[in-house]
């Protein structure tokens, strides 16, 4: 293939199954191969070698990728909130508050079901604020009960995970979800300032 054609292909990122590609300034870690298993991209790697949300949450907590693949689609009972499937255990007030925050775009969540698949949310900053993703993850990581990292997702933009070691049925589970929206709001406030 000619170099010009390869560069043109690399400058586009697929946004999902059947969607049109979107131009982005972020470079992918690996070229698109479809599902990552068996291609040397890591057990949690999905499209384009990126970790899916449950694997990203696991990595935030444990500092390494999971030994077994954690599927992105939940097999646990779900309910619809504004046409979006969410875990049935999540209270509507939590989902509403997270999805109406003005500085973030929610990308995924899990109520938490076992020690490997714990509670988490994945979000992006609003367009134009992508350069602050690592700063926000560092702020969240300093907060008690939150494990956070940032990486570039399938759409070529930084995403942030806020994860916990708790899951549905543990005594601190509700308290974690009650406080999470305020902690995220605090972490994304004053991004242009010198707040560390």
MDTraj code that builds the backbone (N, CA, C; nanometers):
import mdtraj as md
import numpy as np

residues = "UNK UNK UNK UNK UNK UNK UNK UNK UNK UNK UNK UNK UNK UNK UNK UNK UNK UNK UNK UNK UNK UNK UNK UNK UNK UNK UNK UNK UNK UNK UNK UNK UNK UNK UNK UNK UNK UNK UNK UNK UNK UNK UNK UNK UNK UNK UNK UNK UNK UNK UNK UNK UNK UNK UNK UNK UNK UNK UNK UNK UNK UNK UNK UNK UNK UNK UNK UNK UNK UNK UNK UNK UNK UNK UNK UNK UNK UNK UNK UNK UNK UNK UNK UNK UNK UNK UNK UNK UNK UNK UNK UNK UNK UNK UNK UNK UNK UNK UNK UNK UNK UNK UNK UNK UNK UNK UNK UNK UNK UNK UNK UNK UNK UNK UNK UNK UNK UNK UNK UNK UNK UNK UNK UNK UNK UNK UNK UNK UNK UNK UNK UNK UNK UNK UNK UNK UNK UNK UNK UNK UNK UNK UNK UNK UNK UNK UNK UNK UNK UNK UNK UNK UNK UNK UNK UNK UNK UNK UNK UNK UNK UNK UNK UNK UNK UNK UNK UNK UNK UNK UNK UNK UNK UNK UNK UNK UNK UNK UNK UNK UNK UNK UNK UNK UNK UNK UNK UNK UNK UNK UNK UNK UNK UNK UNK UNK".split()
xyz = np.array([
    [0.0837, -0.1181, 0.0000],
    [0.0000, 0.0000, 0.0000],
    [0.0878, 0.1240, 0.0000],
    [0.0462, 0.2263, -0.0671],
    [0.1233, 0.3492, -0.0713],
    [0.1159, 0.4208, 0.0631],
    [0.2257, 0.4918, 0.0962],
    [0.2332, 0.5619, 0.2240],
    [0.1198, 0.6632, 0.2411],
    [0.0851, 0.7357, 0.1347],
    [-0.0208, 0.8364, 0.1417],
    [-0.1550, 0.7723, 0.1789],
    [-0.1836, 0.6560, 0.1201],
    [-0.3093, 0.5868, 0.1487],
    [-0.3095, 0.5351, 0.2927],
    [-0.1959, 0.4841, 0.3411],
    [-0.1864, 0.4348, 0.4793],
    [-0.2085, 0.5487, 0.5774],
    [-0.1455, 0.6640, 0.5514],
    [-0.1638, 0.7792, 0.6394],
    [-0.3091, 0.8244, 0.6430],
    [-0.3760, 0.8193, 0.5276],
    [-0.5170, 0.8579, 0.5217],
    [-0.6021, 0.7616, 0.6043],
    [-0.5724, 0.6332, 0.5960],
    [-0.6466, 0.5329, 0.6734],
    [-0.6233, 0.5542, 0.8224],
    [-0.4990, 0.5819, 0.8616],
    [-0.4665, 0.6011, 1.0028],
    [-0.5320, 0.7256, 1.0614],
    [-0.5675, 0.8220, 0.9772],
    [-0.6239, 0.9461, 1.0289],
    [-0.7728, 0.9348, 1.0590],
    [-0.8321, 0.8207, 1.0331],
    [-0.9728, 0.7996, 1.0637],
    [-0.9895, 0.6915, 1.1701],
    [-1.0895, 0.7093, 1.2519],
    [-1.1190, 0.6137, 1.3580],
    [-1.2633, 0.5682, 1.3422],
    [-1.2866, 0.4386, 1.3496],
    [-1.4224, 0.3870, 1.3419],
    [-1.4943, 0.4173, 1.4720],
    [-1.6192, 0.4603, 1.4648],
    [-1.6946, 0.4964, 1.5852],
    [-1.7871, 0.3855, 1.6321],
    [-1.7847, 0.2720, 1.5719],
    [-1.8709, 0.1627, 1.6152],
    [-1.9152, 0.0807, 1.4962],
    [-1.9925, -0.0206, 1.5220],
    [-2.0378, -0.1098, 1.4156],
    [-2.1233, -0.0350, 1.3163],
    [-2.0770, -0.0213, 1.1928],
    [-2.1550, 0.0385, 1.0861],
    [-2.1585, 0.1896, 1.0843],
    [-2.0962, 0.2569, 1.1822],
    [-2.0958, 0.4022, 1.1820],
    [-1.9864, 0.4558, 1.0904],
    [-2.0010, 0.5796, 1.0493],
    [-1.9007, 0.6409, 0.9637],
    [-1.7776, 0.6755, 1.0467],
    [-1.6590, 0.6725, 0.9849],
    [-1.5379, 0.7087, 1.0576],
    [-1.5359, 0.8569, 1.0943],
    [-1.4665, 0.8877, 1.2017],
    [-1.4539, 1.0241, 1.2492],
    [-1.3072, 1.0615, 1.2490],
    [-1.2753, 1.1781, 1.1983],
    [-1.1371, 1.2240, 1.1967],
    [-1.1001, 1.2700, 1.3374],
    [-0.9801, 1.2364, 1.3813],
    [-0.9349, 1.2727, 1.5149],
    [-0.7855, 1.2998, 1.5134],
    [-0.7400, 1.3764, 1.6105],
    [-0.5963, 1.4043, 1.6179],
    [-0.5241, 1.3016, 1.7049],
    [-0.5979, 1.2160, 1.7754],
    [-0.5361, 1.1161, 1.8615],
    [-0.4968, 0.9939, 1.7810],
    [-0.3778, 0.9423, 1.8089],
    [-0.3296, 0.8242, 1.7375],
    [-0.3730, 0.6991, 1.8116],
    [-0.4055, 0.5965, 1.7364],
    [-0.4429, 0.4683, 1.7958],
    [-0.3184, 0.3934, 1.8368],
    [-0.3331, 0.3083, 1.9356],
    [-0.2205, 0.2259, 1.9785],
    [-0.1915, 0.1154, 1.8789],
    [-0.2930, 0.0581, 1.8214],
    [-0.2795, -0.0540, 1.7279],
    [-0.3771, -0.0314, 1.6126],
    [-0.3512, -0.0864, 1.4963],
    [-0.4495, -0.0763, 1.3885],
    [-0.5733, -0.1603, 1.4201],
    [-0.6828, -0.1326, 1.3523],
    [-0.8071, -0.2041, 1.3777],
    [-0.7995, -0.3474, 1.3261],
    [-0.8260, -0.4432, 1.4145],
    [-0.8272, -0.5845, 1.3783],
    [-0.9585, -0.6520, 1.4128],
    [-1.0547, -0.5816, 1.4637],
    [-1.1763, -0.6463, 1.5130],
    [-1.1551, -0.6851, 1.6581],
    [-1.2131, -0.7931, 1.7026],
    [-1.1981, -0.8367, 1.8413],
    [-1.0516, -0.8638, 1.8718],
    [-1.0065, -0.8251, 1.9879],
    [-0.8655, -0.8321, 2.0220],
    [-0.8156, -0.9679, 2.0663],
    [-0.9038, -1.0570, 2.1092],
    [-0.8576, -1.1838, 2.1615],
    [-0.7835, -1.2627, 2.0546],
    [-0.6725, -1.3227, 2.0941],
    [-0.5988, -1.4097, 2.0032],
    [-0.5133, -1.3356, 1.9030],
    [-0.5031, -1.2043, 1.9165],
    [-0.4227, -1.1285, 1.8207],
    [-0.3061, -1.0586, 1.8894],
    [-0.2724, -1.1014, 2.0094],
    [-0.1602, -1.0433, 2.0801],
    [-0.1867, -0.9040, 2.1335],
    [-0.3138, -0.8670, 2.1485],
    [-0.3474, -0.7328, 2.1936],
    [-0.3870, -0.7292, 2.3411],
    [-0.3805, -0.8406, 2.4101],
    [-0.4202, -0.8444, 2.5505],
    [-0.5594, -0.9013, 2.5658],
    [-0.5843, -0.9610, 2.6798],
    [-0.7093, -1.0331, 2.7016],
    [-0.8301, -0.9397, 2.7021],
    [-0.8164, -0.8162, 2.7521],
    [-0.9303, -0.7251, 2.7582],
    [-0.9433, -0.6372, 2.6361],
    [-0.8525, -0.6552, 2.5405],
    [-0.8528, -0.5676, 2.4228],
    [-0.9695, -0.5999, 2.3321],
    [-1.0367, -0.4984, 2.2890],
    [-1.1488, -0.5155, 2.1971],
    [-1.1131, -0.4553, 2.0633],
    [-1.2025, -0.3764, 2.0088],
    [-1.1797, -0.3153, 1.8781],
    [-1.0583, -0.2235, 1.8827],
    [-0.9666, -0.2443, 1.7911],
    [-0.8516, -0.1562, 1.7790],
    [-0.7511, -0.1694, 1.8906],
    [-0.7583, -0.2755, 1.9691],
    [-0.6624, -0.2957, 2.0763],
    [-0.6923, -0.2177, 2.2021],
    [-0.8091, -0.1531, 2.2109],
    [-0.8444, -0.0756, 2.3290],
    [-0.9139, -0.1640, 2.4309],
    [-0.8907, -0.1357, 2.5582],
    [-0.9587, -0.2096, 2.6641],
    [-1.1058, -0.1713, 2.6669],
    [-1.1929, -0.2697, 2.6905],
    [-1.3336, -0.2358, 2.7087],
    [-1.3513, -0.1801, 2.8503],
    [-1.4679, -0.1280, 2.8804],
    [-1.4908, -0.0602, 3.0083],
    [-1.4674, -0.1484, 3.1307],
    [-1.5207, -0.2720, 3.1360],
    [-1.4946, -0.3536, 3.2549],
    [-1.3454, -0.3831, 3.2753],
    [-1.2738, -0.4031, 3.1659],
    [-1.1296, -0.4305, 3.1755],
    [-1.0531, -0.3061, 3.2179],
    [-1.0970, -0.1892, 3.1730],
    [-1.0340, -0.0641, 3.2139],
    [-1.0546, -0.0403, 3.3634],
    [-1.1750, -0.0693, 3.4133],
    [-1.2038, -0.0547, 3.5564],
    [-1.1172, -0.1512, 3.6375],
    [-1.1057, -0.2747, 3.5899],
    [-1.0225, -0.3748, 3.6568],
    [-0.8774, -0.3258, 3.6633],
    [-0.8283, -0.2717, 3.5536],
    [-0.6907, -0.2223, 3.5473],
    [-0.6700, -0.1051, 3.6430],
    [-0.7695, -0.0178, 3.6564],
    [-0.7595, 0.0955, 3.7490],
    [-0.7442, 0.0469, 3.8927],
    [-0.8168, -0.0576, 3.9287],
    [-0.8138, -0.1092, 4.0656],
    [-0.6896, -0.1935, 4.0925],
    [-0.6570, -0.2835, 4.0005],
    [-0.5510, -0.3823, 4.0248],
    [-0.4166, -0.3483, 3.9608],
    [-0.4136, -0.2477, 3.8735],
    [-0.2887, -0.2080, 3.8104],
    [-0.2441, -0.2990, 3.6971],
    [-0.3301, -0.3906, 3.6568],
    [-0.2986, -0.4816, 3.5460],
    [-0.4289, -0.5260, 3.4812],
    [-0.4178, -0.5785, 3.3595],
    [-0.5361, -0.6266, 3.2890],
    [-0.5867, -0.7564, 3.3519],
    [-0.7156, -0.7862, 3.3392],
    [-0.7689, -0.9103, 3.3962],
    [-0.7125, -1.0340, 3.3263],
    [-0.7048, -1.1441, 3.4004],
    [-0.6548, -1.2695, 3.3425],
    [-0.7563, -1.3320, 3.2487],
    [-0.8848, -1.3134, 3.2781],
    [-0.9910, -1.3641, 3.1922],
    [-1.0650, -1.2466, 3.1302],
    [-1.1146, -1.2667, 3.0099],
    [-1.1880, -1.1617, 2.9391],
    [-1.3149, -1.1237, 3.0151],
    [-1.3361, -0.9954, 3.0334],
    [-1.4581, -0.9436, 3.0948],
    [-1.5433, -0.8824, 2.9839],
    [-1.6540, -0.9464, 2.9467],
    [-1.7344, -0.8934, 2.8361],
    [-1.7903, -0.7548, 2.8674],
    [-1.7983, -0.6726, 2.7654],
    [-1.8507, -0.5378, 2.7814],
    [-2.0014, -0.5341, 2.7976],
    [-2.0706, -0.6241, 2.7312],
    [-2.2167, -0.6309, 2.7430],
    [-2.2527, -0.7063, 2.8704],
    [-2.3365, -0.6462, 2.9513],
    [-2.3755, -0.7071, 3.0775],
    [-2.4779, -0.8182, 3.0562],
    [-2.4631, -0.9247, 3.1307],
    [-2.5605, -1.0340, 3.1274],
    [-2.6563, -1.0219, 3.2456],
    [-2.6380, -0.9183, 3.3255],
    [-2.7213, -0.8970, 3.4438],
    [-2.8476, -0.8208, 3.4054],
    [-2.9537, -0.8350, 3.4867],
    [-3.0806, -0.7678, 3.4551],
    [-3.0622, -0.6170, 3.4396],
    [-3.1279, -0.5620, 3.3380],
    [-3.1167, -0.4194, 3.3116],
    [-3.2538, -0.3545, 3.3023],
    [-3.2530, -0.2215, 3.3109],
    [-3.3732, -0.1410, 3.2908],
    [-3.3376, -0.0326, 3.1903],
    [-3.4381, 0.0292, 3.1320],
    [-3.4132, 0.1373, 3.0374],
    [-3.4266, 0.2713, 3.1075],
    [-3.3289, 0.3573, 3.0853],
    [-3.3348, 0.4947, 3.1324],
    [-3.3140, 0.5826, 3.0098],
    [-3.4170, 0.6571, 2.9696],
    [-3.4120, 0.7404, 2.8479],
    [-3.3656, 0.6591, 2.7269],
    [-3.4110, 0.5357, 2.7179],
    [-3.3769, 0.4501, 2.6047],
    [-3.2399, 0.3861, 2.6133],
    [-3.1687, 0.4074, 2.7239],
    [-3.0341, 0.3516, 2.7439],
    [-3.0435, 0.2387, 2.8462],
    [-2.9931, 0.1183, 2.8132],
    [-2.9954, 0.0114, 2.9124],
    [-2.8909, 0.0344, 3.0219],
    [-2.9347, 0.0277, 3.1473],
    [-2.8458, 0.0390, 3.2636],
    [-2.8781, -0.0753, 3.3593],
    [-2.7844, -0.1092, 3.4455],
    [-2.8088, -0.2159, 3.5424],
    [-2.9298, -0.1829, 3.6284],
    [-3.0132, -0.2830, 3.6501],
    [-3.1391, -0.2672, 3.7230],
    [-3.1162, -0.2132, 3.8647],
    [-3.0035, -0.2491, 3.9261],
    [-2.9764, -0.2103, 4.0654],
    [-2.9459, -0.0611, 4.0813],
    [-2.9069, 0.0061, 3.9750],
    [-2.8730, 0.1486, 3.9844],
    [-2.9991, 0.2325, 4.0037],
    [-2.9968, 0.3175, 4.1043],
    [-3.1121, 0.4044, 4.1296],
    [-3.1216, 0.5087, 4.0183],
    [-3.2447, 0.5417, 3.9828],
    [-3.2686, 0.6389, 3.8765],
    [-3.2052, 0.7730, 3.9095],
    [-3.2059, 0.8141, 4.0369],
    [-3.1475, 0.9438, 4.0738],
    [-2.9972, 0.9470, 4.0451],
    [-2.9264, 0.8340, 4.0638],
    [-2.7827, 0.8298, 4.0342],
    [-2.7586, 0.8431, 3.8843],
    [-2.8339, 0.7664, 3.8071],
    [-2.8170, 0.7663, 3.6618],
    [-2.8500, 0.9040, 3.6055],
    [-2.9577, 0.9636, 3.6549],
    [-2.9986, 1.0962, 3.6071],
    [-2.8930, 1.2010, 3.6394],
    [-2.8427, 1.1985, 3.7615],
    [-2.7432, 1.2985, 3.8023],
    [-2.6151, 1.2847, 3.7198],
    [-2.5690, 1.1619, 3.6977],
    [-2.4472, 1.1398, 3.6198],
    [-2.4656, 1.1823, 3.4741],
    [-2.5821, 1.1546, 3.4177],
    [-2.6067, 1.1843, 3.2763],
    [-2.6435, 1.3298, 3.2500],
    [-2.6704, 1.4073, 3.3538],
    [-2.7049, 1.5482, 3.3332],
    [-2.5935, 1.6424, 3.3784],
    [-2.4782, 1.5878, 3.4148],
    [-2.3654, 1.6734, 3.4530],
    [-2.3157, 1.7469, 3.3289],
    [-2.2956, 1.8778, 3.3407],
    [-2.2662, 1.9594, 3.2229],
    [-2.1244, 1.9441, 3.1696],
    [-2.0296, 1.8985, 3.2484],
    [-1.8903, 1.8931, 3.2048],
    [-1.8448, 1.7576, 3.1519],
    [-1.9319, 1.6574, 3.1580],
    [-1.8911, 1.5228, 3.1157],
    [-1.9939, 1.4592, 3.0222],
    [-1.9484, 1.3572, 2.9500],
    [-2.0357, 1.2735, 2.8671],
    [-2.0203, 1.1312, 2.9180],
    [-2.1260, 1.0738, 2.9703],
    [-2.1200, 0.9369, 3.0204],
    [-2.1018, 0.8396, 2.9046],
    [-2.0170, 0.7373, 2.9237],
    [-1.9903, 0.6380, 2.8201],
    [-2.0305, 0.4976, 2.8638],
    [-2.0359, 0.4719, 2.9941],
    [-2.0739, 0.3389, 3.0403],
    [-2.0732, 0.3322, 3.1912],
    [-2.1393, 0.2287, 3.2430],
    [-2.1432, 0.2094, 3.3882],
    [-2.1718, 0.0636, 3.4190],
    [-2.1421, 0.0261, 3.5420],
    [-2.1759, -0.1082, 3.5918],
    [-2.2044, -0.0947, 3.7399],
    [-2.3134, -0.1545, 3.7855],
    [-2.3496, -0.1495, 3.9266],
    [-2.2488, -0.2257, 4.0117],
    [-2.1820, -0.3231, 3.9504],
    [-2.0890, -0.4080, 4.0243],
    [-2.1597, -0.5350, 4.0678],
    [-2.1016, -0.6481, 4.0340],
    [-2.1685, -0.7750, 4.0614],
    [-2.0823, -0.8780, 4.1336],
    [-1.9504, -0.8627, 4.1288],
    [-1.8601, -0.9560, 4.1967],
    [-1.7226, -0.8897, 4.2085],
    [-1.6272, -0.9526, 4.2766],
    [-1.4960, -0.8891, 4.2968],
    [-1.4198, -0.8557, 4.1675],
    [-1.4469, -0.9261, 4.0582],
    [-1.3804, -0.8942, 3.9320],
    [-1.4555, -0.7887, 3.8520],
    [-1.5850, -0.7833, 3.8670],
    [-1.6682, -0.6875, 3.7929],
    [-1.7346, -0.5952, 3.8944],
    [-1.6562, -0.4968, 3.9402],
    [-1.7009, -0.4071, 4.0467],
    [-1.7708, -0.2838, 3.9885],
    [-1.8140, -0.1949, 4.0764],
    [-1.8847, -0.0731, 4.0353],
    [-1.7903, 0.0223, 3.9641],
    [-1.8387, 0.0814, 3.8543],
    [-1.7598, 0.1814, 3.7835],
    [-1.8474, 0.2660, 3.6930],
    [-1.7931, 0.3806, 3.6545],
    [-1.8488, 0.4619, 3.5462],
    [-1.7322, 0.5008, 3.4555],
    [-1.7608, 0.5121, 3.3286],
    [-1.6635, 0.5596, 3.2308],
    [-1.7240, 0.6828, 3.1652],
    [-1.6456, 0.7895, 3.1573],
    [-1.6953, 0.9132, 3.0983],
    [-1.5849, 0.9839, 3.0218],
    [-1.6278, 1.0771, 2.9376],
    [-1.5356, 1.1654, 2.8668],
    [-1.5648, 1.3071, 2.9114],
    [-1.4656, 1.3926, 2.8952],
    [-1.4885, 1.5348, 2.9164],
    [-1.5547, 1.5917, 2.7914],
    [-1.6205, 1.7027, 2.8057],
    [-1.6847, 1.7674, 2.6908],
    [-1.5785, 1.8040, 2.5874],
    [-1.6156, 1.8092, 2.4587],
    [-1.5181, 1.8456, 2.3548],
    [-1.4451, 1.9760, 2.3892],
    [-1.3162, 1.9772, 2.3611],
    [-1.2332, 2.0921, 2.3924],
    [-1.1618, 2.0802, 2.5256],
    [-1.2017, 1.9827, 2.6065],
    [-1.1407, 1.9634, 2.7392],
    [-1.0627, 1.8316, 2.7470],
    [-1.0458, 1.7639, 2.6351],
    [-0.9789, 1.6336, 2.6341],
    [-0.8402, 1.6356, 2.6973],
    [-0.7679, 1.7464, 2.6814],
    [-0.6305, 1.7524, 2.7317],
    [-0.6231, 1.7432, 2.8845],
    [-0.7351, 1.7578, 2.9527],
    [-0.7378, 1.7518, 3.0986],
    [-0.7736, 1.6131, 3.1534],
    [-0.7892, 1.5144, 3.0687],
    [-0.8346, 1.3822, 3.1133],
    [-0.7420, 1.3216, 3.2190],
    [-0.6128, 1.3270, 3.1974],
    [-0.5182, 1.2697, 3.2949],
    [-0.5230, 1.3456, 3.4275],
    [-0.5420, 1.4774, 3.4194],
    [-0.5520, 1.5598, 3.5400],
    [-0.6762, 1.5209, 3.6209],
    [-0.7890, 1.5016, 3.5520],
    [-0.9134, 1.4622, 3.6199],
    [-0.8979, 1.3238, 3.6823],
    [-0.8375, 1.2292, 3.6091],
    [-0.8160, 1.0947, 3.6630],
    [-0.7268, 1.1005, 3.7872],
    [-0.6240, 1.1844, 3.7851],
    [-0.5350, 1.1981, 3.9008],
    [-0.6101, 1.2551, 4.0206],
    [-0.6980, 1.3539, 3.9961],
    [-0.7793, 1.4103, 4.1045],
    [-0.8711, 1.3047, 4.1642],
    [-0.9377, 1.2285, 4.0772],
    [-1.0283, 1.1236, 4.1256],
    [-0.9520, 1.0173, 4.2047],
    [-0.8341, 0.9837, 4.1572],
    [-0.7544, 0.8792, 4.2209],
    [-0.7132, 0.9166, 4.3633],
    [-0.7072, 1.0462, 4.3929],
    [-0.6720, 1.0928, 4.5273],
    [-0.7905, 1.0847, 4.6239],
    [-0.9104, 1.0677, 4.5714],
    [-1.0305, 1.0641, 4.6552],
    [-1.0498, 0.9246, 4.7134],
    [-1.0919, 0.9171, 4.8400],
    [-1.1084, 0.7859, 4.9037],
    [-1.2140, 0.7000, 4.8334],
    [-1.1806, 0.5738, 4.8107],
    [-1.2744, 0.4778, 4.7533],
    [-1.2840, 0.4806, 4.6019],
    [-1.2043, 0.5654, 4.5346],
    [-1.2092, 0.5729, 4.3885],
    [-1.0736, 0.5379, 4.3303],
    [-1.0769, 0.4524, 4.2299],
    [-0.9585, 0.4157, 4.1525],
    [-0.9834, 0.4655, 4.0114],
    [-0.8918, 0.5464, 3.9603],
    [-0.9169, 0.6092, 3.8316],
    [-0.7928, 0.6105, 3.7437],
    [-0.8152, 0.5861, 3.6150],
    [-0.7119, 0.6033, 3.5134],
    [-0.7790, 0.6594, 3.3883],
    [-0.6961, 0.7061, 3.2968],
    [-0.7449, 0.7607, 3.1706],
    [-0.6718, 0.6922, 3.0570],
    [-0.7405, 0.6693, 2.9477],
    [-0.6765, 0.6203, 2.8254],
    [-0.7602, 0.6651, 2.7062],
    [-0.7133, 0.6333, 2.5877],
    [-0.7857, 0.6715, 2.4667],
    [-0.8783, 0.5564, 2.4278],
    [-1.0060, 0.5872, 2.4065],
    [-1.1058, 0.4859, 2.3741],
    [-1.1178, 0.4615, 2.2248],
    [-1.2172, 0.3800, 2.1889],
    [-1.2396, 0.3401, 2.0493],
    [-1.2619, 0.4563, 1.9552],
    [-1.3229, 0.5621, 2.0045],
    [-1.3541, 0.6756, 1.9184],
    [-1.2383, 0.7740, 1.9073],
    [-1.1247, 0.7380, 1.9648],
    [-1.0061, 0.8206, 1.9512],
    [-0.9991, 0.9385, 2.0459],
    [-1.0853, 0.9403, 2.1472],
    [-1.0836, 1.0479, 2.2464],
    [-1.0542, 0.9901, 2.3838],
    [-0.9904, 1.0695, 2.4711],
    [-0.9622, 1.0212, 2.6066],
    [-1.0901, 0.9922, 2.6840],
    [-1.0859, 0.8869, 2.7613],
    [-1.1973, 0.8524, 2.8512],
    [-1.1391, 0.8271, 2.9891],
    [-1.2218, 0.8407, 3.0891],
    [-1.1793, 0.8287, 3.2284],
    [-1.2686, 0.7261, 3.2958],
    [-1.2083, 0.6389, 3.3745],
    [-1.2872, 0.5450, 3.4533],
    [-1.2754, 0.5842, 3.6004],
    [-1.3878, 0.5804, 3.6702],
    [-1.3922, 0.5962, 3.8154],
    [-1.4489, 0.4654, 3.8679],
    [-1.3629, 0.3849, 3.9308],
    [-1.4020, 0.2506, 3.9745],
    [-1.3896, 0.2374, 4.1259],
    [-1.4508, 0.1318, 4.1769],
    [-1.4481, 0.1034, 4.3200],
    [-1.4315, -0.0458, 4.3412],
    [-1.3851, -0.0841, 4.4585],
    [-1.3754, -0.2270, 4.4917],
    [-1.5095, -0.2815, 4.5406],
    [-1.6077, -0.1938, 4.5547],
    [-1.7388, -0.2380, 4.6034],
    [-1.8254, -0.2886, 4.4879],
    [-1.9274, -0.3635, 4.5223],
    [-2.0243, -0.4114, 4.4241],
    [-2.1578, -0.4334, 4.4931],
    [-2.2634, -0.4520, 4.4146],
    [-2.3991, -0.4639, 4.4684],
    [-2.4052, -0.5742, 4.5735],
    [-2.4616, -0.5381, 4.6877],
    [-2.4735, -0.6338, 4.7971],
    [-2.3758, -0.6053, 4.9112],
    [-2.2704, -0.5289, 4.8861],
    [-2.1770, -0.4915, 4.9928],
    [-2.2329, -0.3698, 5.0659],
    [-2.1975, -0.3554, 5.1940],
    [-2.2589, -0.2499, 5.2747],
    [-2.2216, -0.1078, 5.2311],
    [-2.1054, -0.0880, 5.1689],
    [-2.0647, 0.0466, 5.1283],
    [-2.1072, 0.0813, 4.9855],
    [-2.1795, -0.0083, 4.9188],
    [-2.2149, 0.0099, 4.7784],
    [-2.3010, 0.1346, 4.7549],
    [-2.4116, 0.1481, 4.8296],
    [-2.5012, 0.2630, 4.8104],
    [-2.4319, 0.3940, 4.8426],
    [-2.3529, 0.3949, 4.9475],
    [-2.2808, 0.5163, 4.9884],
    [-2.1854, 0.5611, 4.8763],
    [-2.1177, 0.4643, 4.8111],
    [-2.0252, 0.4973, 4.7033],
    [-2.0993, 0.5639, 4.5869],
    [-2.2115, 0.5058, 4.5468],
    [-2.2893, 0.5628, 4.4354],
    [-2.3516, 0.6970, 4.4725],
    [-2.3925, 0.7143, 4.6001],
    [-2.4495, 0.8427, 4.6432],
    [-2.3483, 0.9565, 4.6301],
    [-2.2221, 0.9275, 4.6623],
    [-2.1183, 1.0312, 4.6630],
    [-2.0487, 1.0486, 4.5281],
    [-2.0592, 0.9513, 4.4400],
    [-1.9844, 0.9540, 4.3143],
    [-2.0101, 1.0778, 4.2274],
    [-2.1350, 1.1168, 4.1996],
    [-2.1558, 1.2337, 4.1130],
    [-2.0882, 1.3605, 4.1661],
    [-2.0943, 1.3827, 4.2977],
    [-2.0307, 1.5014, 4.3557],
    [-1.8789, 1.4945, 4.3441],
    [-1.8230, 1.3751, 4.3589],
    [-1.6774, 1.3587, 4.3464],
    [-1.6323, 1.3841, 4.2022],
    [-1.7094, 1.3344, 4.1069],
    [-1.6749, 1.3588, 3.9664],
    [-1.6872, 1.5079, 3.9359],
    [-1.7938, 1.5711, 3.9842],
    [-1.8137, 1.7142, 3.9614],
    [-1.6969, 1.7947, 4.0190],
    [-1.6533, 1.7584, 4.1380],
    [-1.5403, 1.8266, 4.2012],
    [-1.4122, 1.8071, 4.1199],
    [-1.3934, 1.6885, 4.0642],
    [-1.2699, 1.6585, 3.9901],
    [-1.2631, 1.7317, 3.8559],
    [-1.3771, 1.7663, 3.7980],
    [-1.3767, 1.8355, 3.6679],
    [-1.3938, 1.9871, 3.6813],
    [-1.4104, 2.0348, 3.8045],
    [-1.4256, 2.1795, 3.8226],
    [-1.2885, 2.2479, 3.8145],
    [-1.2883, 2.3715, 3.7697],
    [-1.1681, 2.4546, 3.7632],
    [-1.0533, 2.3873, 3.6868],
    [-1.0834, 2.3294, 3.5708],
    [-0.9795, 2.2612, 3.4930],
    [-0.8756, 2.3578, 3.4369],
    [-0.9158, 2.4796, 3.4080],
    [-0.8216, 2.5761, 3.3518],
    [-0.7308, 2.6373, 3.4572],
    [-0.7715, 2.6262, 3.5854],
    [-0.6929, 2.6850, 3.6939],
    [-0.5747, 2.5987, 3.7311],
    [-0.5086, 2.6377, 3.8382],
    [-0.3900, 2.5654, 3.8842],
    [-0.4219, 2.4603, 3.9879],
    [-0.5485, 2.4335, 4.0124],
    [-0.5885, 2.3304, 4.1073],
    [-0.5282, 2.1971, 4.0709],
    [-0.4636, 2.1307, 4.1648],
    [-0.4044, 2.0003, 4.1353],
    [-0.4869, 1.8903, 4.1919],
])
top = md.Topology()
chain = top.add_chain()
for i, resn in enumerate(residues, 1):
    res = top.add_residue(resn, chain, resSeq=i)
    for name in ("N", "CA", "C"):
        top.add_atom(name, md.element.get_by_symbol(name[0]), res)
traj = md.Trajectory(xyz[None], top)
